[in-house]
Amino acid sequence: MKFYKPDNLNELLGYINNLENKFYLLAGGTDINVQIKNGFINDEEIIYINHLDELRNIEDSERELKLGTLVTFAEILNSDLISNNFPFLQESLKNFASPLLQNMATIGGNIANGSPTADVLPLLLVLEAKLELVSSNSSRVVEIKDYFTGYKKTLLKSDEIIKNIILSKDKYHLFTKKLYKKVGARNALTIAKAAIACLIKTNNQVIEDFVIAAGSLNEFARRLYRVENYLIGKKFSELDYTEIETLLRKEITPISDIRSDKEYRFQVFYNLLENFLTV
Ligand SMILES: Cc1cc2nc3c(=O)[nH]c(=O)nc-3n(C[C@H](O)[C@H](O)[C@H](O)COP(=O)(O)OP(=O)(O)OC[C@H]3O[C@@H](n4cnc5c(N)ncnc54)[C@H](O)[C@@H]3O)c2cc1C
């Protein structure tokens, strides 16, 4: 295993561009170090990036907030810019791991690691976040809903990294009610068995807008468009919960594993959604 520490972003991207071996970035190290320790990573190159302050900014502008990939969960929880613009994001991440982990774990690492259980993904999906991906000779912005293409598979090219996470302020303030819930075996230091994020805009008992995302229930966290399309434009009194359950069963395909049973996962998710729509 070879270890490399670039002096700046340009050097990092140039190095990656010329690299033939598979590599991993070491940002906070909270995922990658576990994989190294367990022997899943052996011959690959490890590139340390945690010292690159140019990837750690939170930039505010009139219409968006840009979070550098190295922004940690502790920084998210303590940021005035985030509490002023996206209090829902801050509130929702309070139970991320533990204070120790919050100080190390980065938002970019949480996305890039590609776990279906990553806490930040359902939130970024309903906030319609975008990712800025850069290489030594390109820069592009993709929507987070398109980023994952399969289990731990993404559209990131081999010479690209995630540089920024972009949150648009345009729609956020229009939503009248918000929910994020991560269900695990305990409150602290828990991995989600199921996670739900949803935002709703209502007017005179009519659902004018609705976005929902699920974590831990498919091969990657995703928006549930069938449910959204069914709900938007309906009055609460018109909702057919049998139909909602049928649509949900088409969109979430939980598995049974050491953490939970697939029907339990489904039922918990359904109950959280029903509760959100009826209370
Ligand atoms: C005890 C424990 C508890 C945990 N609890 C939680 C929890 O409650 N919720 C949760 O969601 N996760 C949890 N995790 C998982 C982990 O902490 C998070 O996924 C974390 O956000 C990963 O970020 P990192 O900076 O440590 O990533 P790293 O370990 O440094 O990197 C992870 C992966 O991302 C890639 N990567 C990192 N940055 C970039 C980038 N900018 N561009 C492209 N690829 C990149 C690396 O190559 C690597 O493959 C826990 C882990 C541990 C060990």
The ligand as an SDF file (V2000), in Angstrom:
LIG
                    3D

 53 58  0  0  0  0  0  0  0  0999 V2000
  -18.1400    3.8190   14.8580 C   0  0  0  0  0  0  0  0  0  0  0  0
  -18.7060    4.3830   13.5730 C   0  0  0  0  0  0  0  0  0  0  0  0
  -19.9720    4.9510   13.5870 C   0  0  0  0  0  0  0  0  0  0  0  0
  -20.5300    5.4610   12.4180 C   0  0  0  0  0  0  0  0  0  0  0  0
  -21.7680    6.0160   12.4680 N   0  0  0  0  0  0  0  0  0  0  0  0
  -22.3280    6.4970   11.3380 C   0  0  0  0  0  0  0  0  0  0  0  0
  -23.6250    7.0860   11.3670 C   0  0  0  0  0  0  0  0  0  0  0  0
  -24.2820    7.2160   12.4050 O   0  0  0  0  0  0  0  0  0  0  0  0
  -24.1610    7.4870   10.1890 N   0  0  0  0  0  0  0  0  0  0  0  0
  -23.4890    7.3870    9.0090 C   0  0  0  0  0  0  0  0  0  0  0  0
  -24.0120    7.7790    7.9820 O   0  0  0  0  0  0  0  0  0  0  0  0
  -22.2330    6.8780    8.9610 N   0  0  0  0  0  0  0  0  0  0  0  0
  -21.6440    6.4340   10.0870 C   0  0  0  0  0  0  0  0  0  0  0  0
  -20.3730    5.9030   10.0460 N   0  0  0  0  0  0  0  0  0  0  0  0
  -19.6590    5.8460    8.7590 C   0  0  0  0  0  0  0  0  0  0  0  0
  -18.6940    7.0440    8.5040 C   0  0  0  0  0  0  0  0  0  0  0  0
  -18.3480    7.7160    9.6850 O   0  0  0  0  0  0  0  0  0  0  0  0
  -19.3070    8.0580    7.5160 C   0  0  0  0  0  0  0  0  0  0  0  0
  -19.6720    7.4430    6.3070 O   0  0  0  0  0  0  0  0  0  0  0  0
  -18.3620    9.2560    7.2210 C   0  0  0  0  0  0  0  0  0  0  0  0
  -19.1070   10.3610    6.8070 O   0  0  0  0  0  0  0  0  0  0  0  0
  -17.2920    8.9470    6.1880 C   0  0  0  0  0  0  0  0  0  0  0  0
  -16.5410   10.1320    5.9930 O   0  0  0  0  0  0  0  0  0  0  0  0
  -14.9490   10.1330    6.1080 P   0  0  0  0  0  0  0  0  0  0  0  0
  -14.4930   11.5160    5.8530 O   0  0  0  0  0  0  0  0  0  0  0  0
  -14.4850    9.5000    7.3550 O   0  0  0  0  0  0  0  0  0  0  0  0
  -14.6060    9.1920    4.8480 O   0  0  0  0  0  0  0  0  0  0  0  0
  -13.2770    8.3500    4.5680 P   0  0  0  0  0  0  0  0  0  0  0  0
  -13.2450    7.1370    5.4090 O   0  0  0  0  0  0  0  0  0  0  0  0
  -12.0770    9.2370    4.6000 O   0  0  0  0  0  0  0  0  0  0  0  0
  -13.5680    7.9410    3.0430 O   0  0  0  0  0  0  0  0  0  0  0  0
  -14.6670    7.1010    2.7390 C   0  0  0  0  0  0  0  0  0  0  0  0
  -14.7340    6.8370    1.2300 C   0  0  0  0  0  0  0  0  0  0  0  0
  -15.0800    8.0060    0.5290 O   0  0  0  0  0  0  0  0  0  0  0  0
  -14.1370    8.2980   -0.4870 C   0  0  0  0  0  0  0  0  0  0  0  0
  -14.0130    9.7690   -0.5160 N   0  0  0  0  0  0  0  0  0  0  0  0
  -13.8510   10.5810    0.5540 C   0  0  0  0  0  0  0  0  0  0  0  0
  -13.8760   11.8590    0.1580 N   0  0  0  0  0  0  0  0  0  0  0  0
  -14.0490   11.8620   -1.1840 C   0  0  0  0  0  0  0  0  0  0  0  0
  -14.1770   12.8670   -2.1740 C   0  0  0  0  0  0  0  0  0  0  0  0
  -14.1120   14.1760   -1.8670 N   0  0  0  0  0  0  0  0  0  0  0  0
  -14.3600   12.5060   -3.4650 N   0  0  0  0  0  0  0  0  0  0  0  0
  -14.4440   11.1920   -3.8070 C   0  0  0  0  0  0  0  0  0  0  0  0
  -14.3300   10.1810   -2.9140 N   0  0  0  0  0  0  0  0  0  0  0  0
  -14.1410   10.5150   -1.6180 C   0  0  0  0  0  0  0  0  0  0  0  0
  -12.8460    7.5840   -0.0740 C   0  0  0  0  0  0  0  0  0  0  0  0
  -12.0590    7.2320   -1.2180 O   0  0  0  0  0  0  0  0  0  0  0  0
  -13.4070    6.3600    0.6150 C   0  0  0  0  0  0  0  0  0  0  0  0
  -13.7190    5.3600   -0.3200 O   0  0  0  0  0  0  0  0  0  0  0  0
  -19.7900    5.4060   11.2050 C   0  0  0  0  0  0  0  0  0  0  0  0
  -18.4900    4.8460   11.1940 C   0  0  0  0  0  0  0  0  0  0  0  0
  -17.9520    4.3430   12.3700 C   0  0  0  0  0  0  0  0  0  0  0  0
  -16.5550    3.7650   12.3420 C   0  0  0  0  0  0  0  0  0  0  0  0
  1  2  1  0
  2  3  1  0
  2 52  2  0
  3  4  2  0
  4  5  1  0
  4 50  1  0
  5  6  2  0
  6  7  1  0
  6 13  1  0
  7  8  2  0
  7  9  1  0
  9 10  1  0
 10 11  2  0
 10 12  1  0
 12 13  2  0
 13 14  1  0
 14 15  1  0
 14 50  1  0
 15 16  1  0
 16 17  1  0
 16 18  1  0
 18 19  1  0
 18 20  1  0
 20 21  1  0
 20 22  1  0
 22 23  1  0
 23 24  1  0
 24 25  2  0
 24 26  1  0
 24 27  1  0
 27 28  1  0
 28 29  2  0
 28 30  1  0
 28 31  1  0
 31 32  1  0
 32 33  1  0
 33 34  1  0
 33 48  1  0
 34 35  1  0
 35 36  1  0
 35 46  1  0
 36 37  1  0
 36 45  1  0
 37 38  2  0
 38 39  1  0
 39 40  1  0
 39 45  2  0
 40 41  1  0
 40 42  2  0
 42 43  1  0
 43 44  2  0
 44 45  1  0
 46 47  1  0
 46 48  1  0
 48 49  1  0
 50 51  2  0
 51 52  1  0
 52 53  1  0
M  END
$$$$
